[in-house]
């Protein structure tokens, strides 16, 4: 498939599109304008913006009536939800900065002034050195919606509808992200220079010629990631108006087109429904020949030209359809002939040409790649009909001149060639067109090395040939993988781990003089390269069916050949573990004759210039219809471990086929199961040494040996003679040396002759046996010999030197020997073995040491538990011992009985004592059962060996409660048993002084009281700890009783009163003197003057600390308090007052002021006399004289 270039490197050429716009302009110019000239309204915009400006929601729409230019250094800001309208061809030019940032759900709207306009507005254009952004905007019906030249604005999250260019970047490094572009000719174009990133855009409904989703040309680098491109449908060609003229070609449609860019990454894009335009029909003619039909337009998912370093990965491409060729025009002229049909448009998932550095295609998924069918030849009234056009080719991948190309992990499915166009089978018919070929991966011109691996290709079918009278069209060829070199370098192509299935040639067309040939099928084909093919699966390849003869008496069309593996002009070719299965030739069509076609597994061919050398290793050939192998001229072919049918292969006269297989030589010890390491292997091939080696393991594998050579035919055979010899020091082998047939890969086994006696030994017995009859087992070993046949047991006893034969057993025997001794004593044992080759182990002699021995002891031992005291607490020590005369006890079984039967305490112990813990109190009996070294067990005694009574209940006691306070020392403390305790033997009395911790007061006593001397102010806690007759000691950590020793009287005082009280009722308060903390009540007393003390009515014994006292004017009162503490100690009454005060409730008054009168000399004293002593400060503050003058105060002696 060939795609036309869009134009020379440099600015993008949009000539065709501009011509279309020019036509629209011409129409509009001829129409009357709808806008009358008038003043520029506030929301109308035209001309230059020279200061910063903001277009906000204050205008229902900002209307560009003329071109608007944002000058350098100036910012235009357009707010979210703002609407901008523009008249036809009007642009918003940015030379400064544009900030047009809407938000999700709050788009900025750019649109034509009137929706009825058929002429677009110009668009937003960022000129050189401008900056800014257009985000979350809606742009409709623009010539170039967003155009950035020599600037790199931010362009994201926009919605663009109905434009020729959606986004046009020229000499820009902008990124276009998350835009939705709909109904354009070219959604995104980036050109000239720059490094662009085009990601996550959604592009739909493109049409035109060309129709391009993303077009990148002549940049530094491009990153095209995760875009969605749908419904790219190129425009159809037209039928010209001039009679007999050729129909125009359909437009081409491409999802992503990259040209002349050093580095491009095309990753994660999804493309579907990419359709080339149909060719226009040729024009009819009444005076001459009909016009030729136009060719259908090509369609491609990803197309690259001249991308130095290319990465196409993880793209999904589906429904790629080349355009149908136009039909030839008809002719009604007397001598005219019908026009030929146009050719179909090609289709490809990926086409990559001229990648100078590297190219990789990884993890792409292609489905539904269909080439365009050709147009039919036009009819003629008198002359011949036109020829049918050629069906177009379809490719999953089409690569050319791609340096070090690597295709890995791709899927290509459902690829169809275009059908050839028809003529007619009638008398004036001409030739039908050939069907188009298909290929999953076609590598043309391998540069560097090519790698095609891990791919899955399936469902490839060539196009059907067109029908015709003079010649029927051939069915299209179908090829899975093709690698073609283009020079003498023979670059390496590596093809491995691919799966190819369901490949079919196209059906031949129906022909009048004979049916067309069916399409040829090739699975994997390599031409003019060095080839490494590994682990590929080529399955179900079917040649195209031959076309039928329109006239049954004429020849039938030949079925297409089908070949799974082809190596042509391959100087060094290797196939490893490839699988070729179900390779079927195409059936002949109906008609006469049986034209021969072939289904071939592997084909190798060279020429006089380039001889092919091919080695097929471990190839699997299954269900090949005609020839498993076809070795063409100038070929040296070799099979290695590759079985093929000797009835289904061909070797040409200038070719040889060498059949080689792998020989494995295994050397064994006489047991024929253990490899013999260190053996030597020598292999002669036709009398010459082929292999000579010593094996470390005993197995020599992968010895490549020639079986036969087919020399220039299938009948001239040289059969090589292979002879194998093995050796090992001191050993001989069965059938050694021997001749072997190397028709297949196989293993030759050599076994050593057995001449060595086996060995055996009775297994160790325990030192003692306590029965007369017991078993004796043994081991035996013949090493790597033929194996042991039987074992013989020998014994001797009582220190005798002579061995006695006891018996012989055939082995294996699961139980060994059952031996019965004549009585107690020592017995020795020895075994001998005989192997299957008759070699026997020597019997024992008098000096032979035994294999094993044992002492037979059948007497039971005796033991007892030593006596216990009558009472025990728990836990307590229990001991046991052998009975007198018993010396061979190895273990004891100690049991106890607490009233419910005998229970194991120590089931198997080697100790002679242990600490027993009773689970409850009461009687416990004990007994022992001994076991000796021979395993004899003592008969359990009928009763016990000893017993004891366990008392586990602790006694309980208490000290009796004390008074809270003790006011004298010493004081009496009393104790006694707690309720229910009757067996106390002694008491220990402990005291805790001021919480300093428990200390022993009385270590042990049987008394029940005592006198304790305490210290004033201390708190004492007491408890008793009892011990009973069994020695159980009461456990206690808290007190039973407590008291506080308080022998000091308290101290209190009435709070000081002022010397005078000016009310008859006032408050009297009292409290403890510092350091006194335990006052319980107060006795508060009063006296008048020096009279007797009297209790206040409220306060003979009060816990209050204040009261209200009512006195009489002019009288003095004294107060005191007498405290009593919590222990009952009473304060010694003070001899005098704690405090005193005088009640004075009459205010003072002035009794005399002198001098008085108008002529008073101001220098004498001014005397003021009061009715009673005064507070000097209050008088000074209250005194005033008019007019003011200086002076000083002096008080008489009786003033206060």
TORFI-664384 format. One record per residue (C-alpha): residue in one letter; x, z, y. Coordinates in steps of 0.05 Angstrom, whole numbers, plus 5000, padded with zeros to 4 digits. Layout:
TORFI-664384
AXZY ...
END
This chain:
TORFI-664384
X500050005000 X502849815068 X500350135132 X501549785198 X505750155248 X502150375310 X507350095355 X514650155375 X517850825388 X515951095456 X509251185490 X503151135444 X499850465447 X492350465452 X491449745473 X485449605428 X481950225451 X483350095524 X480549405518 X474249715492 X473950185551 X475349605597 X469149255572 X465149885586 X468049915656 X466149195669 X459049355650 X458849965695 X461949595754 X456449095751 X451049635752 X448449945817 X451250645829 X446451215823 X450051675874 X449151555948 X454851715994 X454052386028 X457453036047 X461653425996 X457454015974 X460554705963 X460554625887 X463153905891 X470553805881 X475353235897 X482453145921 X488153655921 X487654395910 X493154685953 X491855435947 X489955865888 X482755755870 X477756055821 X471655695793 X466856235772 X459456295757 X457556265830 X456155515820 X451355275767 X456554725755 X463054545789 X462253795799 X468453345804 X466152765846 X473152505850 X479852625817 X481953345827 X489353525828 X492154225824 X498554185866 X505254485844 X505655235853 X498055295856 X493655615802 X486555405786 X482855925745 X476355745709 X472256335684 X468656385617 X461756075614 X463155635674 X460754905671 X464954345699 X462053645705 X465753005723 X463752305743 X466051705702 X473551625696 X474752245738 X480652685716 X482753395728 X490253315740 X494753925734 X501353925770 X501354685781 X497755155734 X490955145701 X488055765668 X481755545633 X480756095582 X473856225556 X472356705500 X468756695434 X461456575449 X463156455523 X465955755524 X467955375586 X464154715587 X467254055610 X462353465607 X460152835643 X455852915704 X450052585670 X448752565596 X445951855603 X452651585624 X455951095576 X462651125612 X466851745598 X470052205646 X477652215645 X479352905616 X484253465632 X491253215642 X497453665647 X502853275683 X510353395682 X512654115692 X505554375696 X503555005658 X497255345635 X492155375580 X485555095556 X482455565505 X475255685482 X472855075520 X467854525502 X469953825524 X465253245511 X465252495523 X472152445554 X477151875549 X482852365532 X479853055528 X486453425535 X492753045553 X499453385563 X505452965585 X512253295594 X508853965593 X506954475540 X500454825555 X496855275506 X491154905471 X487055305423 X479955465399 X476754885436 X470954445415 X472153705430 X466653185419 X466252435429 X473052225458 X477951675442 X483552195440 X481752905426 X488653195442 X494352755466 X501253065472 X506952645501 X513952935507 X510753615496 X512254215452 X505254495453 X501554775394 X494454575379 X491055145342 X484055245315 X480854685353 X474554325328 X474953575342 X469053125327 X467552385336 X474252105361 X478651515344 X484851945341 X483652695339 X490752925355 X496652495375 X503652755391 X509152285412 X515852135445 X519452805440 X518153535428 X517054035373 X509654115359 X505554565315 X498654335295 X495054865255 X488155065231 X484554515268 X477954235241 X477453485251 X471153105231 X467652435238 X473251975263 X472151235269 X475650635299 X481650195283 X485650575269 X481951215252 X487151775251 X486252515241 X493252705264 X498452205288 X505652435302 X511051955323 X518152015349 X518452775356 X524153255340 X519853635290 X512753735270 X509254305234 X502354095210 X499054675174 X492254865146 X488154335182 X481554085156 X480353335163 X473753025141 X470052365147 X475551915173 X472151235169 X475650635199 X471450095232 X469549485193 X472148795207 X467648265238 X465347575221 X468047125276 X463546675316 X467846065308 X465745685245 X470845685189 X474846255220 X477946825181 X474247475182 X477848035217 X481148585176 X478049265168 X481349845204 X485750335168 X484251075160 X489451615153 X488752365151 X495852525175 X500851985198 X507952185216 X513051675240 X520251695264 X520952455265 X527152795238 X523453385207 X516253475186 X512554015147 X505553825123 X502854425086 X496054705065 X491654165096 X484953965067 X482753235074 X476552895046 X472952235055 X478351795083 X475551085082 X478750435105 X474249935140 X471349345103 X474148665118 X469648205156 X466647605120 X469546915134 X465546495181 X461245945149 X462545225168 X458144615165 X463844155185 X469744405145 X472144955099 X469145645100 X473446195132 X477546675091 X474747375085 X478447925123 X482548435084 X479849125074 X483249675112 X487950155077 X486550905070 X491351475059 X491652225060 X498752335085 X503051745107 X510151825132 X515351315156 X522451495174 X521752255169 X528752515156 X526953185123 X519953185094 X515853755062 X508853585037 X506054195001 X499554514979 X495153975009 X488353794980 X486253064987 X479852774958 X475452154964 X480551664992 X477550964991 X480750305012 X476249805048 X472749245010 X475448545025 X470748085062 X467547505025 X469746795039 X465446395085 X460945855057 X461845105070 X456244595074 X460844025094 X461343425050 X468643545033 X469144275051 X470944835004 X468845555006 X473346065039 X477646524996 X475547254990 X479547765028 X484048264992 X481948974983 X485149545023 X490149994988 X489250734978 X494251304969 X494252044968 X501352064998 X505751495020 X512751695041 X517951175062 X525051255086 X526651995084 X534052005098 X535652735084 X530653025035 X523452975013 X519253454972 X512053424950 X509754084920 X503154364893 X498753824923 X491953654893 X489252944896 X482552714868 X478652064876 X483851564901 X480450884899 X483150224923 X478649724956 X475749154915 X476848434938 X471847974969 X468847404930 X470446674944 X465446314988 X460845794959 X460845054978 X455244554976 X459544004948 X466844234945 X470044794905 X468345514913 X473745954944 X478446384903 X476847124895 X481347594934 X486348084902 X484048774885 X488249304920 X492949804890 X491750554887 X497051104883 X497251844879 X504251844907 X507851224933 X514951364955 X520550914978 X527751054998 X526651804995 X533252174991 X533352714937 X525852684928 X522753264890 X515553254865 X513653914834 X507054214810 X502453674837 X495753464808 X493252744812 X486652564780 X481651994781 X485551404810 X482250724809 X484950024825 X480749544865 X476949004828 X479148284837 X474347834875 X470247314837 X469846574844 X464846244798 X465046024726 X461245394744 X464244694749 X466744794820 X469445484810 X476745664823 X480946284807 X478547004803 X483047524836 X487248014797 X485148734793 X489249244831 X494449674796 X494550434796 X499950954790 X500151704794 X507351714820 X511151094841 X518251214865 X521250574893 X528550564914 X531251224888 X536351504937 X540652084917 X536952384858 X529552414842 X526052994808 X518952934782 X516953584746 X511254034727 X505953534749 X499153394718 X496752674723 X490252454690 X484751914692 X488251294718 X484750624711 X486949934736 X482049474772 X477848964735 X479948234743 X475347754779 X471847184744 X473446454756 X473445754726 X480645524732 X483546214720 X480646904708 X483747494743 X488147964703 X486148684697 X490249154740 X496249514709 X496250264703 X502550684704 X503451434703 X510451524730 X515050974755 X522151074780 X525550444806 X532750424831 X534749904882 X542349854876 X548349924831 X549050674840 X544150824783 X541951474816 X539252004769 X531752084759 X529652734725 X522652734697 X520653364660 X514953824641 X509753324664 X503053204630 X500152504635 X493452334602 X487751834602 X491251214629 X487650554621 X489049834642 X483849434679 X479348964641 X480948224647 X476147774685 X471347284653 X474346584653 X471545904639 X477945614609 X479846294580 X478947034593 X483747404637 X489047874608 X487748614605 X491949064648 X498549334621 X499350074614 X505850464621 X506451214615 X513451364641 X517650774664 X524750794691 X528250174719 X535350114743 X536650874744 X540051394701 X534451784667 X533452494643 X526652594612 X524853274583 X518753584552 X513653104580 X506952984546 X504352274549 X497452254518 X491951734509 X494551094539 X490050484529 X491549764548 X486349394587 X481348994547 X482248234552 X477047854590 X471647454555 X471546694554 X465546434591 X465345874540 X465946174470 X470145594445 X475645744495 X481246254486 X479746994491 X483447414542 X489447794514 X488948544512 X493948924554 X500149224523 X500749974525 X507550314525 X508551054533 X515951074550 X520150524581 X527550524598 X529749854628 X536649724656 X538350464646 X545850554634 X545051284615 X538251514590 X536352154553 X529752394528 X528953114503 X522753364468 X517952864498 X511252784464 X508052094459 X501252074428 X495151624422 X498150984450 X493250404440 X493749674457 X488049334493 X482948954451 X482448204460 X476347924495 X471147474463 X473046754451 X477546364404 X484246604378 X487047294369 X492347374423 X497247914401 X498548534444 X502349164428 X501749914431 X508850184435 X511550894436 X518450804467 X521450154494 X528650054515 X531349394543 X537449154582 X540348504604 X547048154607 X548748524672 X546249214656 X546249474584 X541350024569 X543750634531 X538251114510 X538151734467 X531552014442 X532252734420 X526753114385 X521452614408 X514552674377 X510952004363 X503752064342 X498151544335 X502150954362 X498050324347 X503749824333 X510950024345 X513750734348 X520250444376 X521849764407 X529249664420 X530149044463 X536348624474 X542548904506 X540849604485 X544450154448 X539150644426 X539951294387 X534751754357 X536452474344 X531452874302 X526152384321 X522052154261 X518951464266 X515550994218 X520450494187 X514450014183 X513050064258 X519349924298 X523149324324 X530549194338 X532348544374 X538248114357 X542548374414 X541049104402 X542949684356 X539150304335 X542850904309 X538951434272 X542052124275 X539552794253 X541753514255 X544753834194 X544954584185 X549454884131 X547755584108 X552455974063 X549856584026 X552557163986 X550157143913 X543457443933 X541856783967 X538757164026 X544657454065 X548856974106 X556256944090 X559957044155 X566856744158 X565356164110 X568455494124 X564354844129 X567154144125 X562753524135 X565052814121 X561052234150 X562751574117 X569351874093 X571352114162 X571352834184 X565152954227 X565353714228 X570454234207 X569054944228 X568855674207 X562256024219 X562056744244 X554856824220 X554656404157 X550055894189 X552755264221 X547154934261 X546154304301 X551453894266 X549653204291 X550652694235 X549051954231 X544251744176 X543850994187 X544950434238 X540249844248 X544849284269 X541348754310 X535148764265 X530649214226 X533448974159 X540948984169 X542349724157 X548750104149 X547250744110 X552351284124 X554651744067 X554852484085 X558752984042 X558953744053 X564154234026 X564054994037 X569355514021 X570656264025 X576956644002 X576356843929 X569356553920 X566155963887 X559355643904 X553955303865 X553654533873 X559754493918 X561653983946 X555353553950 X552652923982 X546653004028 X541352534053 X540752554129 X534252174136 X531452794168 X534153414202 X534653964151 X538754554124 X543354534063 X543955214028 X550255423989 X550056053946 X556256433922 X557256563847 X556457313831 X562457653794 X562258363823 X559158963788 X553859363825 X554160093845 X549360683838 X548961423850 X544161993836 X541362263901 X543162973921 X539063533889 X537564203922 X542364763903 X536865093862 X531164853819 X525865353796 X522864933740 X526064663676 X523163963688 X524663613753 X525762913780 X532362563793 X532361963841 X538061503855 X540560943897 X543560293874 X546759703908 X549259033887 X551758883958 X550258143970 X550158013895 X544557773850 X541258453849 X541059073803 X537359003737 X537659723709 X540360433721 X542760933668 X542761693677 X548262143650 X548562913651 X552763513629 X551564273634 X554764943624 X561564713649 X562464213591 X567063613601 X562963123560 X557562693593 X551162553554 X546961923564 X539962143582 X536261473591 X536060773623 X530760493671 X529359783695 X529159783771 X525759843816 X522460483789 X518560883840 X519361563807 X526561573783 X528261983720 X524262603698 X529563093670 X528063713628 X533464263625 X534464673562 X534665323602 X537165653667 X544165473690 X548264923725 X547164183711 X551163573735 X548662843739 X551662143743 X548661433743 X551160733726 X548060053743 X547859343713 X546158733756 X542258103739 X548557713728 X550658213673 X555958573713 X555859323695 X558559953729 X563460353685 X560560973650 X563161673672 X569361983640 X571062713630 X574662713698 X569162343735 X566062763790 X558562833789 X553862473836 X549763113845 X548463793813 X543464373815 X542565083789 X536165203749 X533165893765 X526166073740 X526166843755 X521667113812 X524667593865 X521768273890 X521368603959 X517669144000 X515869354071 X519269994092 X514970624105 X511770694175 X509871344212 X502571554210 X501271354282 X503870764323 X502370484390 X502869724398 X507569364394 X511769724342 X517569564295 X516369374223 X522169274173 X522669034101 X527968954047 X529368673977 X527669113917 X533769433885 X537968923846 X534968313881 X540267903918 X537867183926 X531967243974 X532066694027 X525366824060 X519767334066 X512367254076 X509867874113 X502468024113 X497968554145 X490968804131 X486869134186 X480669204143 X478568474137 X483368234083 X490668024081 X493167584138 X499967244146 X503867554202 X510567204189 X509266624142 X516566454127 X521966884159 X529267014144 X529267654186 X528468354157 X524668664215 X519968464270 X515768754326 X508368774309 X502968744361 X496269004339 X489968674365 X485869304362 X486770034345 X485670294275 X489170274207 X494069714190 X497069604120 X503269164107 X506468814047 X511968304035 X512367703988 X519467443977 X521966743961 X528866633929 X533866063937 X530865693877 X523965713908 X521166253862 X515866663897 X514467403886 X507767583858 X503867913914 X502868673903 X495768893890 X495969413947 X500169534008 X507469714015 X506070184075 X500970334129 X499870644197 X494470804247 X494870444314 X492370814375 X492170334433 X487470684482 X490770974544 X488671664567 X485171764635 X485672344684 X484672494758 X486272984814 X480073284844 X477873104916 X481073494974 X478473655043 X479773095092 X484073585133 X488174185112 X489674665169 X494475095130 X500274995082 X501175065023 X494474844996 X491474794926 X491274134885 X487174104820 X486973584764 X483273474698 X481872944644 X477172384663 X470572334627 X471372114554 X478772294548 X480072884500 X487172774474 X491572894535 X498273214516 X501173284587 X500373084660 X505172794710 X502872924781 X505272444835 X504672484911 X505071954965 X507272245033 X505171815093 X504871185048 X512371215036 X511171084962 X509471484901 X514172054882 X513872554825 X511373244846 X510573534776 X514273144722 X510573414661 X505573984656 X499774224615 X496974614674 X491074344714 X492774584785 X498474724832 X500174944904 X503074404949 X506874525014 X505573985065 X508073835136 X503773835198 X501273145216 X502672835147 X497672475102 X498372625028 X495572224969 X495472504898 X494172224828 X495372464758 X498372044700 X496672304631 X500272204565 X496272274500 X498472514431 X500171794409 X504871714468 X500371244507 X501571344581 X496171254633 X497470694683 X495470814755 X497670554824 X492170824870 X490571544891 X485472004860 X484972444923 X488072524992 X488372985053 X491373035122 X495273665141 X493573845214 X495674535239 X496774395316 X491274515369 X489473915413 X490573865489 X485773585541 X484773565617 X479373435669 X481272835711 X483473025783 X477973025837 X479172905912 X479573515956 X472773355986 X466473025959 X461672756012 X455772745965 X452673325928 X452572925863 X459072635836 X462372445770 X466872905731 X471072595674 X476072875623 X480272645564 X486172795519 X493072945546 X498072405526 X500172475453 X493572785431 X489672295389 X484972695343 X480073055391 X473173115359 X469273485416 X470273765485 X467774425518 X467574295594 X466974895642 X465874995717 X466575565765 X464875655839 X470675885880 X474176435839 X467876615800 X466876635725 X467376015680 X460875715657 X459675145606 X456774525638 X449774455611 X451373795577 X458073955551 X458874565507 X460874115449 X460773385470 X464172745450 X462772455520 X468472395569 X464672425635 X458272705667 X454772735734 X455373415770 X450673665826 X453774165876 X451774485943 X454474306011 X460174726036 X461875025968 X468274935926 X468274815850 X473674855796 X473474495728 X477074555660 X476374265588 X477574585520 X478374095462 X477074165387 X480573665339 X477973365273 X481373905232 X477774455272 X483774675314 X481474915384 X485574835448 X487775475483 X483575535547 X487875415609 X488176025656 X486475625719 X482974985741 X484674305714 X481974045781 X477774285841 X473873985900 X469574195961 X462673885975 X462073676049 X456073236064 X455173336142 X458472786185 X462872986244 X460972886319 X464572916387 X463273566424 X467173416489 X470672846526 X474872956589 X476272756642 X469972396668 X468372056735 X470071446777 X475971746812 X479472006751 X486871946753 X488771496694 X495371816679 X492972486652 X490872606579 X484172376553 X481572946508 X476472816453 X473773426415 X470473356345 X465773826309 X470273886248 X477173656222 X477672896221 X481272336182 X486372116233 X486671376212 X479171276217 X479071586287 X484771146311 X481170526285 X474670736319 X477570926387 X476970446447 X477670496524 X475470026579 X479269736613 X484669696562 X491070076575 X497170326540 X497471026510 X499271476451 X495371936404 X496672686395 X492673146348 X491373886355 X493474356299 X486574466270 X485473716256 X486573416187 
END
